[in-house]
Amino acid sequence: MIRLKCCNFATQTGKKGGFHLPTSIANNLVKGKKMKVAIVGASGAVGQEFLRVLDERNFPIDDLVLFGSTRSAGTKYMFRGKEYEVKLLQHNDDFRDVDIAFTSAGAGTSKEFADTITKYGAVMIDNSSAFRMDDDVPLVVPECNASDALNRPRGIIANPNCTTIMMVVVLNPIEKLSHIRRVRVSSYQSASGAGAAAMQELEQQYREIVEGKPVTVKKFPHQLAYNVIPQIDVFQPNGYTKEEMKMFNETRKIMHSDVRCSATCVRVSSLRSHSESVWIETEAPITVEQAQAAIAEAPGCTLCDDPANLVYPMPLDTAGRDDIFVGRVRKDLAEDCGITLWLSGDQIRKGAALNAVQIAEYLIKVGNVK
């Protein structure tokens, strides 16, 4: 019998996983040194989540600077009782004293401003797809390959795609039982994956349907309300979408593995938190009990697997939580060395902002910040 770990969603704090630094340790690590943090794309959904996560985790900040586009410049936000105004991102010396820069303003912005951001030694932790597959940029999920962050010739660390992050956190404990040869995954991705405006559009669509009005479709290729869309990002020549190919390529880079991942990524009409149905083929057979035990003890994972009592992870419960929640663990009926499972996690937190903050926490922990 596997004990369910922290599966009470009403009380689960979401601060167990990864590299969370207690306040006393964090203060000692930066004693006598100012920690200046920048957020690029501060007004976006992930930028706002950065502010919440940094505050919740008592991240050691003595100075904070927020950057945005011409549209968001001048907007003011409160952080730890102090008001900060978003500055216009420009090619100047604004990053001279910055220690860590969290960037989430799109691949184009990241590519254009990378040299400006890192010019004076700031560590750029980038949430876009701009540098993920570059050989000289580490792609990091702290639960899996934290030490990769120490080798960053360009001063840049890439945050993986959200669906990849969620999956590899769960694959990592399975890999320790037996090498994973193949993964087949179908994702069920919420509107939040397309940004704050997409979340608003989904809510707007439901209102318009109820009111009998024409449905607004701008952020998705089709109406999402009361629908699922089997396309996320653009199609590639091989018939897979860019999102699906990210899962193939990024998983191999993060896990330093020859694992092959075949994905189908689907947009669903939940508002926040992604889910995935995952089939895992290992070299040697492993039991359901072995898989459950490994997941239950793994950092960043919470086993939530009691189908007899209708207990399994769902987006409504996992939204706003830090861990990746896993249930429906069972033997694959089509593969002797196969295990299949269901997972759900908050795309904006662990799939984006939290993972980046955990990378920064690790760098502070090992003394690897300028």
Secondary structure, DSSP 8 states (H G I E B T S, - for coil): -----S--TTT--S-SSS----HHHHHHHTTTS--EEEEETTTSHHHHHHHHHHHHTT---SEEEEEE-TTTTT-EEEETTEEEE-EE--SSSTTTT-SEEEE-S-HHHHHHHHHHHHTTS-EEEE-SSSSTT-TTS-B--HHHHGGGGG--TTSEEE---HHHHHHHHHHHHHHHHS-EEEEEEEEEE-GGGG-HHHHHHHHHHHHHHHTT-----SSSSS--TT--BS--S-B-TTS-BHHHHHHHHHHHHHHTS--EEEEEEEE-S-SS-EEEEEEEEESS---HHHHHHHHHHSTTEEE--BGGGTB---HHHHTT-SSEEEEEEEE-TT-TTEEEEEEEE-TTIIIIIHHHHHHHHHHHHTT---
